[in-house]
Amino acid sequence: MDKKDIFEQLQKILEKEFGLDLEKLVPEARLYEDLSLDSIDAVDLIVNLKSLLQVQFSPEVFKSVKTLQDVVDAVDSILNAKK
């Protein structure tokens, strides 16, 4: 799974689970400011990512993420660490 695939999967989760419009789901979109996600939503997103990726990882990895691209980069590094 490359970064493009990760981003597309992230878009699907955010659209389906959080009811966000696809046109707002761009790499530079800020999770809290632009997409209005809160800390509970962030936990839900991590749970969805864990089940999608079928790998265990610490939520600590996502403490510093601010944008969708940051999430993609964090997921990519998790997947690459598992190889």
Residue pairs with C-beta under 8 A, 6 or more apart in sequence:
1 9
1 79
2 76
3 72
3 73
3 76
6 72
6 75
6 76
6 79
7 27
7 68
7 69
7 72
9 52
10 25
10 49
10 68
10 71
10 72
10 75
11 22
11 25
13 45
13 48
13 49
13 52
14 20
14 25
14 35
14 45
14 68
15 21
15 22
15 25
17 44
17 45
17 48
18 35
18 37
18 41
18 44
18 45
20 35
24 34
24 35
25 35
25 68
26 68
27 67
27 68
27 69
27 72
28 67
28 68
28 69
29 35
29 67
29 68
30 66
30 67
31 37
31 42
31 65
31 66
31 67
31 68
31 71
32 38
32 66
37 45
42 62
43 59
45 71
46 59
46 62
49 71
49 75
50 56
50 57
53 75
53 78
53 79
55 78
55 79
55 82
57 78
61 74
61 77
61 78
62 71
62 74
64 70
65 71
65 74
